[in-house]
Structure formats: C-alpha cells, structure tokens
Amino acid sequence: MNKRQTNIFILAMVLIISVSFIFYFYNKAKQGSLFFESSDTKFNHANYQQKDINNQDITSGRQNIITETVKNVSPTVVGINVIEIRQYRDPFSSFFDDPFFRQFFGDRGNYNQKVKGLGSGFIISPDGYILTNDHVAGNASEITITMTNGKHYDAKVVGSDPVSDICLLKIDEDELPYVTLGNSDDIIIGEWVIALGNPFGLFELNDKPTVTVGVISATGMNLEPLENRYYLNMLQTDAAINGGNSGGPLVNSVGEVIGMNTLIYTGGVSQGNIGLSFAIPVNKLKRILTELKQNGKIERDFDIGLRIQSLDEKIAEYYGLSTSRGVIITQVASGFPAAKAGLKVGDIILEVEDYKINNEQTLVGVFQEFRTGQTIALKIVRDDEILTKKMTLEKR
C-alpha cells in the first residue's frame, strides 16, 4: 500500500469513528442519560429557580406578597375603644360602718367607676360581625368601633366566652370588607405571618392598623391559665405584639387569618414585646364564634366526677414513669361520667383526645374545650399498662 492509499485509509477510519461517536451521544441524549440532568433533576432545578423568584418577591422588591397582603387585609381591621363599669370597694369602708361616722362620711362601701380600655378586632362578614378578645370587650358597657375609612360605629356584644377569651361583636352596617378565615391545622413552623392591630391606641392617629411581620415560632403551646382564661394549643410568633394588639388578626402571607393575637410574654423584664407572642388558632375561633352567634354563650354544663393531683418526681418514680407530666386520680365519684368510663383511683391521665396533660391546670383547661354530650378518649396508665378509656360528658 503506497503512501496515498494509507492516508485515504486513515481519513476513512477517522470519519467512521466520528460518525459512530455522534450517533452514540445522540441516542444517549434522547434517553436522558448523558452528562446532562435527568427530567427529575430538571424539575427540581426548576423548583429551586421558582423558589428563588418567590424569595425575591418577599425580600427584594418593594411591591411583594407581604405588602399586597397588608393592603388587602388592612381595611378589615378595626380599632376598639371600650368603657367598662367596674365595681370597687373602699379599703377604709370598715372604719365607717358605725352609724355615727356614716352620717358625716356617707356609705363608704362598694362604688362603681368607669374604666376606659382599647384593643383590636377584625371583620369576619360583610354584615358587620367582628371578632376580638373577651378581655377587650366582653364586659364593656360601651363599645366604639373605628374603621380604616375614619367612620365610627357603636357595637353590641353578640356573645362572649371568658374561658376561651373570645368575643363576638356586631355593628349595623352592610357590604363591609371582611377577612378570609384560614386553617390553623396546616400551619408551617417558620412561615411568614403578619400581625395587624391597634397597639397603644395608635390606630386613632391615622385610622390605619399597625403592621408587624415575623414567623410562626411554634404551635400547640399549652399556656398556664390567666384569670380563669385557658389558653391551649396556642400559636407562637415573633411578630411584635403590644398592649392594644389584643383581638387583632394574625394572617399568613396570602392574607388568610390563622389566629387572633391575644398574649405576650415579657419574662418580667419588659412591659413590651420581646419576641414571644401568642395567638388563638383560627380553627378554635371558628368553633366558638359559631356557638356564640347561635346561643350567645358556650355551654359547658357537665361534671365528670373526678378529683386529681399533679404528678411530682416521687410519684412518677414510684409508677416507673420517665416524666412527671400528667395527673393522678385521687377520687372517683359514683354515678358520674368518670366512674361510668371505668376510671379508678390511682390511674394516671396522660392525654385527653390530642391534648397532652402536664398538670391539674392543663386538665381543667382541656375539659373546657369539650361540650355536653360529647364522648372523649383518655389515655391512662394503670398497672404499668397504657389504656384508652372513653367517657361521655353527661349534663350536670
């Protein structure tokens, strides 16, 4: 083979190899198994890109999902001013019980005094129903509602429940803007939330609610009772809430109300917000407001017939428990629901329905969540065995 034939042969081999490689990579690319990502990977990358866009919508642009939500929800938020008649007793009244002194100083016993208060609320229907806290307006003799359009309305109490700290008000007006009630069972810890309200009466300065932004810090918080009000399954947020915010809405980033701002925790070191605020979950609000609208109050007319005691470390150790959370039954009254459910002295109650029981106060608060005629499940420990007992709450 001469030199020219050799060169032709080499060129032909190169062409054959090149064509083979081209067909090989082309087929692999069609199958999605080349060096490029698979279809699933492309989908994930697209998600990440979309998430980046969403993040930019929240954090970068001036017009974003937060500002849009504030614009939409603000007209549904109201400022509340109340006058409450409180009864006081003169601390020196006992010194003037003698008729001789009474003729000079009069009756120095009980006397009434008007006390002004303020809070927040939000409109839940176009015909003027408004939700707020019982501790804001539940005992008020006069209630004035201020709207974001500057109008003022007299409101009346439709119904109020001190135990859950929820109050339903009504004003005579139609075609009002109103909120969308969301679902507090699908809340994501860490998601954006917005608190709107009337802290320190600032609503009155420009007829607009004050807005603060934060995240959901925790859910299912069972707090200690305060003045016979029971706060169970609460939402915790670091959105700033101060005096006057009570009764205002806590909304998610798309404008759905997920809770009602109610409490702040200061740790005794401050009178203002330190990033620990609590809201009543909206699903509880829905249940209570329906009953208040129908009946004006909440019926809890049942007696379970139990005496209990909080666990301590010694009792927990005696029963071989890893924690001192729970209560021990010390007495069961014959003929009452507890006895009919088969509960016995010495049983330890750990849970009632989905509520974990920490102590006596928690259990008392949990039973406020139920109604006469309802059947509930109790998880107990008896003789080192975990049992579930069903109890029907019979009318007292």
C-alpha positions in Angstrom: 0.0 0.0 0.0 1.5 3.3 -1.1 1.5 6.5 1.0 -1.6 8.0 -0.7 -3.7 4.9 -0.1 -2.5 4.9 3.5 -3.7 8.5 4.0 -7.1 7.7 2.5 -7.5 4.7 4.8 -6.6 6.8 7.9 -9.1 9.5 6.8 -11.9 7.0 6.3 -11.3 5.4 9.7 -11.4 8.8 11.4 -14.7 9.6 9.6 -16.2 6.2 10.6 -15.2 6.7 14.3 -16.5 10.3 14.3 -19.9 9.3 12.9 -20.1 6.4 15.4 -19.5 8.8 18.3 -22.1 11.2 17.0 -24.8 8.6 16.8 -23.8 7.2 20.2 -24.1 10.6 22.0 -27.3 11.4 20.1 -29.0 8.3 21.3 -27.8 8.8 24.9 -29.1 12.3 24.9 -32.5 11.2 23.7 -32.7 8.7 26.6 -31.8 11.5 29.1 -28.8 9.6 30.5 -25.9 11.7 29.2 -24.0 14.1 31.3 -27.0 16.4 31.4 -29.5 16.1 34.3 -32.4 13.8 34.1 -36.0 15.0 33.8 -36.5 14.7 37.6 -33.4 16.8 38.2 -34.5 19.4 35.7 -37.8 19.6 37.6 -36.0 20.1 40.9 -33.9 22.8 39.4 -37.0 24.5 38.1 -38.5 24.4 41.6 -35.4 25.9 43.1 -35.5 28.6 40.5 -39.1 29.3 41.3 -38.4 29.4 45.0 -35.6 31.9 44.3 -38.2 34.0 42.4 -40.6 33.8 45.3 -37.9 34.7 47.8 -37.0 37.7 45.7 -40.7 38.6 45.7 -40.7 38.7 49.5 -37.2 40.1 50.2 -36.1 42.1 47.2 -38.9 44.0 45.6 -40.8 46.9 47.3 -44.1 45.5 45.9 -44.2 41.9 47.2 -46.6 39.4 48.7 -46.3 40.9 52.1 -47.2 44.4 51.0 -50.0 43.1 48.9 -51.5 41.1 51.8 -51.3 44.1 54.1 -53.1 46.2 51.5 -55.9 43.7 51.2 -56.3 42.8 54.9 -55.9 46.3 56.5 -59.5 47.5 55.6 -60.9 44.6 57.6 -59.0 45.5 60.8 -60.7 47.8 63.4 -59.7 49.8 66.4 -61.9 49.2 69.5 -62.4 51.6 72.4 -64.5 50.5 75.3 -65.9 51.8 78.6 -66.3 49.3 81.3 -68.1 49.8 84.6 -66.1 48.2 87.4 -67.1 47.8 91.0 -64.6 48.7 93.7 -64.7 48.6 97.5 -63.3 51.4 99.6 -60.4 49.9 101.6 -61.4 52.1 104.6 -65.1 51.2 104.5 -64.8 49.0 107.6 -63.8 52.1 109.6 -67.1 53.8 108.7 -69.6 51.1 109.5 -70.6 52.8 112.6 -73.8 54.9 112.0 -72.2 57.9 113.8 -69.4 58.1 111.2 -71.7 57.3 108.3 -73.8 60.4 108.9 -70.7 62.5 108.2 -68.9 60.5 105.6 -71.8 58.6 104.0 -71.7 55.0 102.8 -68.1 54.1 102.1 -68.8 50.6 100.8 -68.8 49.5 97.1 -68.8 52.0 94.3 -68.8 51.9 90.5 -66.2 53.6 88.3 -65.9 53.9 84.5 -62.7 52.4 83.1 -61.6 53.1 79.5 -59.9 50.4 77.5 -58.8 49.7 74.0 -58.0 46.8 71.7 -58.2 45.5 68.1 -60.6 43.4 66.1 -61.3 42.2 62.6 -64.5 42.0 60.5 -65.5 38.4 59.6 -68.6 39.0 57.5 -70.0 41.8 55.2 -72.9 42.4 57.6 -70.8 43.6 60.5 -69.7 40.7 62.7 -66.4 41.4 64.4 -64.1 39.1 66.4 -62.0 40.3 69.3 -60.9 39.1 72.8 -63.2 38.8 75.7 -60.7 40.6 77.8 -61.0 43.5 75.4 -64.8 43.9 75.1 -66.6 41.1 77.0 -67.6 43.2 79.9 -67.9 46.6 78.2 -70.9 48.8 78.7 -70.0 51.0 75.7 -68.0 49.9 72.6 -66.9 52.1 69.7 -65.5 50.7 66.5 -63.2 52.7 64.3 -62.8 51.7 60.7 -59.9 52.5 58.3 -62.2 54.9 56.4 -62.5 57.0 59.6 -66.1 56.1 60.4 -67.1 55.2 63.9 -69.8 52.7 64.9 -71.4 51.7 68.2 -71.1 47.9 68.6 -73.0 45.4 70.8 -71.8 42.2 72.2 -73.5 39.2 70.5 -71.8 36.7 72.8 -68.6 36.3 74.8 -66.7 33.5 76.3 -64.3 34.4 79.2 -62.9 30.8 79.3 -61.6 30.9 75.7 -61.1 34.7 75.7 -63.2 35.1 72.5 -65.9 37.8 72.0 -68.2 38.3 69.0 -69.4 41.9 68.3 -71.9 43.3 65.8 -72.3 46.7 64.1 -75.2 47.8 62.0 -73.6 48.1 58.5 -73.6 46.1 55.3 -71.2 45.5 52.4 -68.2 45.7 54.6 -64.7 44.3 53.7 -64.0 41.1 55.6 -61.2 38.6 56.2 -60.8 35.1 54.9 -60.5 32.6 57.7 -57.8 30.0 57.0 -56.9 26.7 58.5 -54.6 26.6 61.6 -54.1 22.8 61.3 -51.8 23.1 58.3 -49.6 25.9 59.6 -45.9 25.6 58.8 -43.4 26.5 61.6 -41.2 29.2 60.2 -43.7 30.5 57.6 -44.2 34.3 57.3 -47.0 35.9 59.4 -48.3 39.4 59.7 -49.9 40.9 62.9 -52.2 43.9 62.5 -53.8 45.9 65.2 -54.1 48.9 67.5 -51.1 48.9 69.8 -51.3 51.7 72.4 -54.2 53.2 70.5 -52.1 54.3 67.5 -55.0 53.3 65.2 -56.6 56.6 66.1 -53.8 58.7 64.7 -54.4 57.9 61.1 -57.2 55.3 61.0 -54.8 52.5 60.0 -53.7 49.4 61.8 -50.1 49.0 62.8 -48.3 46.2 60.9 -45.6 43.9 62.2 -44.1 40.9 60.4 -42.5 37.7 61.8 -42.7 33.9 61.5 -44.6 31.1 63.3 -42.2 30.2 66.1 -44.2 27.2 67.5 -47.6 25.6 67.5 -49.6 23.6 70.1 -48.5 25.8 73.0 -50.4 25.0 76.2 -50.0 28.0 78.5 -50.9 28.4 82.1 -54.4 29.9 82.8 -54.7 33.6 83.5 -57.6 35.0 85.4 -59.7 31.8 84.7 -59.0 32.1 81.0 -57.5 28.9 79.4 -55.0 29.2 76.6 -54.5 25.8 74.9 -53.0 24.9 71.5 -51.8 28.5 71.0 -49.7 29.7 68.1 -46.4 31.4 69.0 -44.9 34.1 66.8 -42.1 36.6 67.0 -44.2 39.3 65.2 -44.2 42.3 67.6 -47.4 42.4 69.6 -48.0 45.0 72.3 -50.8 46.4 74.5 -53.8 47.2 72.3 -52.9 44.5 69.7 -55.2 42.0 71.6 -58.1 40.9 69.3 -56.3 41.7 66.1 -55.7 39.2 63.3 -52.6 37.1 62.7 -52.5 36.4 59.0 -50.3 34.3 56.7 -48.5 35.6 53.7 -51.5 35.1 51.4 -53.9 37.0 53.7 -55.7 34.2 55.5 -56.4 34.7 59.2 -54.7 31.9 61.1 -55.1 33.3 64.6 -56.1 36.1 66.9 -53.4 38.0 68.7 -54.0 37.6 72.4 -51.0 37.4 74.8 -47.4 38.5 75.1 -44.7 37.1 77.4 -42.2 39.5 78.8 -40.3 37.4 81.3 -40.8 40.2 83.9 -38.0 42.2 82.3 -40.1 44.4 80.0 -43.5 45.9 79.5 -43.3 45.5 75.7 -42.6 42.8 73.2 -39.6 40.6 73.4 -40.4 38.3 70.6 -42.8 35.9 72.5 -46.3 36.5 71.4 -49.3 34.1 71.3 -52.4 33.9 69.2 -55.6 31.8 69.5 -55.7 29.4 66.5 -58.4 30.2 63.9 -60.0 26.8 63.9 -60.9 27.3 67.6 -62.2 30.8 66.7 -64.5 29.3 64.1 -65.9 26.8 66.5 -66.5 29.3 69.3 -67.9 32.1 67.1 -70.5 29.7 65.6 -71.7 28.9 69.1 -71.7 32.5 70.2 -73.7 33.5 67.2 -76.3 30.9 67.8 -76.5 30.9 71.6 -74.7 34.0 72.9 -72.6 31.8 75.2 -70.8 28.5 75.5 -72.5 25.6 77.3 -70.2 23.5 79.5 -72.8 22.2 81.8 -71.2 18.9 82.8 -69.4 17.4 85.8 -67.0 14.4 85.3 -66.8 13.5 89.0 -63.0 13.4 89.4 -60.5 14.6 91.9 -56.9 14.8 90.7 -53.4 15.7 91.7 -50.5 16.8 89.6 -47.6 14.3 89.4 -44.3 15.1 91.1 -41.0 13.3 90.7 -41.6 10.9 93.6 -45.0 9.8 92.3 -43.5 9.5 88.7 -40.6 7.4 90.1 -43.0 5.1 92.1 -45.0 4.4 88.9 -41.9 4.0 86.8 -42.7 7.0 84.6 -39.9 8.8 82.7 -41.6 12.2 83.2 -43.6 13.9 85.9 -46.1 15.2 83.3 -49.7 14.1 83.9 -52.2 13.8 86.8 -53.1 11.0 89.2 -56.8 10.3 90.1 -57.3 10.6 93.8 -61.1 10.2 93.9 -63.9 9.0 91.6 -67.5 9.9 92.4 -70.0 7.1 91.9 -72.6 7.6 89.1 -70.6 10.3 87.3 -69.1 10.0 83.8 -65.6 9.2 85.1 -66.9 6.2 87.1 -69.0 5.0 84.1 -65.9 5.2 81.9 -64.1 2.8 84.2 -61.6 5.2 85.6 -60.2 4.3 89.0 -58.2 5.9 91.9 -54.5 5.6 91.1 -55.0 5.9 87.3 -52.6 8.4 85.7 -54.1 10.6 82.9 -51.5 11.3 80.2 -53.7 12.6 77.4 -57.2 13.7 76.6 -58.0 13.4 72.9 -55.0 15.1 71.3 -54.1 17.2 74.3 -51.1 16.2 76.4 -51.7 16.7 80.1 -49.0 18.5 82.1 -50.7 19.2 85.4 -54.0 19.8 87.1 -54.5 23.2 85.4 -53.9 21.8 82.0 -56.5 19.1 82.5 -59.1 21.6 83.8 -58.4 23.8 80.7 -58.6 20.8 78.3 -62.1 19.9 79.6 -63.3 23.5 78.7 -62.7 22.5 75.1 -65.5 20.0 75.1 -69.3 20.2 75.2 -72.1 18.4 77.0 -72.9 15.1 75.3 -69.5 14.7 73.7 -67.6 11.4 74.0 -63.9 11.8 74.5 -60.9 9.5 74.8 -58.5 9.5 77.7 -55.1 7.8 77.7 -54.2 6.5 81.1 -51.5 4.4 82.9 -52.8 1.6 85.1 -50.5 -1.2 86.5 -47.7 -0.3 84.1 -50.1 -0.6 81.2 -51.3 2.2 78.9 -55.1 2.1 78.3 -57.6 4.2 76.5 -60.9 4.9 78.1 -64.0 6.5 76.5 -66.0 9.0 78.6 -69.3 10.7 77.7 -69.8 14.1 79.2 -73.3 14.0 80.6 -75.4 17.1 81.6 -74.9 18.1 85.2 
